Amino acid sequence: STGPNFLSIGPGDAPSVATSAINFPGHDDRANGGVVKLDASRQVKIFAGDQIGSTFVILDVTGYYT
């Protein structure tokens, strides 16, 4: 990341997410795990924080519940 920020993740049809999934300072690598609800199309959406800058995100799906 180029600066401090946060990422949120939620169902693909969510208009927004109220809480962050991970917070990070600039120029740092971070990892996190979690369980996220899918939408009807089995999609999730990642929301980038509100700070200026950019970051790379890798989403690794291990499995899902039905």
NORWOUR-V77361 format. One record per residue. N is the residue number from 1. SS is DSSP state (h for helix, s for strand, l for the rest). PSI is psi in whole degrees, -180 to 180 (none if undefined). OMEGA is omega in degrees with one decimal (* if undefined). Layout:
# NORWOUR-V77361
n;ss;psi;omega
N;SS;PSI;OMEGA
N;SS;PSI;OMEGA
This chain:
# NORWOUR-V77361
n;ss;psi;omega
1;l;151;-179.9
2;l;-9;179.0
3;l;172;179.9
4;l;142;-177.9
5;s;-166;176.6
6;s;163;173.7
7;s;144;173.2
8;s;152;178.8
9;s;141;-178.8
10;s;-175;178.0
11;s;150;-177.4
12;l;-25;-179.9
13;l;7;-179.4
14;l;132;177.6
15;l;-28;177.2
16;l;169;177.0
17;l;134;-172.5
18;l;-20;-176.7
19;l;153;178.7
20;l;149;176.1
21;l;-31;179.5
22;s;138;175.0
23;s;145;-177.9
24;s;148;172.7
25;l;173;178.4
26;l;151;174.5
27;l;49;-177.6
28;l;147;175.4
29;l;134;-179.6
30;l;156;175.1
31;l;155;-179.7
32;l;157;176.3
33;l;156;178.6
34;l;173;176.1
35;l;128;-175.8
36;l;136;176.6
37;l;140;176.5
38;l;156;173.4
39;l;-175;-177.5
40;l;-25;178.4
41;l;10;-179.0
42;l;45;179.9
43;l;155;172.3
44;s;162;179.4
45;s;135;176.5
46;s;125;177.6
47;s;127;175.4
48;s;152;-179.2
49;l;-175;-173.5
50;l;13;-179.6
51;l;159;178.0
52;l;139;178.5
53;l;-169;-179.3
54;l;163;177.6
55;l;160;173.8
56;l;142;-179.2
57;l;134;172.9
58;l;124;178.7
59;l;116;-178.5
60;l;113;-179.3
61;l;119;-178.6
62;l;-34;-179.7
63;l;-178;176.7
64;l;156;179.9
65;l;148;175.3
66;l;none;*
